[in-house]
Amino acid sequence: MDPATAQLILLGLTLAEKVIFSVGGKLIEVNTSDLTDPAKITKALEAARAEGFPALKFVSSAQG
């Protein structure tokens, strides 16, 4: 993922109140209203990755 896309995603998280994912036909809602600092989001993702958390892949439903 290029840095511009990553920055756009982080900015979106700081503006969103919730993020909804579709996983295995189920909708998962994550409250993101307290994620307001991109630096803290980045730090949390880096810490999770260091602990073995799988890398996230963002895809569009428009992709075939």
N, C-alpha and C positions, 0 to 999 in steps of 0.2 A: 504494500500500500504506500502510495507516495505521501510525503509529509503534508502537502496541501489538503489531501483527503482526510488524513488523520486529524489535522487542526480543525477542519470543518465539522467532523464528528464530535470532537471535544467541545467545540462551541455550541453545537446543537444540544449536547447533554446539559450544558450550563443554562440553556434557555427553556428546556423541557421540564414539565412537571411530572411526567411519567413516560416510560418507554415500554412498548408492548412488542414482545417477540412471539413468533409462532414456532413452536418446537414440537415435532411429532404430532401435529394436528391439534395441539393444545395452545392456548394463548397464555403467555406469562407476562404479567404486568410488574414493572419495577418502578417504584417511586423514586424519582430523581430530583425532587424539589429542593433537596438539601445539597445537591452537587452544583455549587456556584463558582468554584475556583478551578480553572483548567489545570493549574499546577498540582493541586491536590488530587485531581482525577488521574493525571499522568503518573504521579507518585504511587497511587494505589494500584494502578494497572501494572506498573513496573514491579512492585512488591509481590503482587499476585503471580506474575510471570516467574519471578525468582523462586517462588515456592512451588512451581510446577503447574500452575494454572495454564490450561491450554490457550494458545494464541487465538484471538478472536478474528473471525473473517466476516466482513460486512458484504452482503450481496443484495442486489436489487431483485425484486420479483419480476422485473422486466427482462432479466437475463433468461435465456432459454435453456 
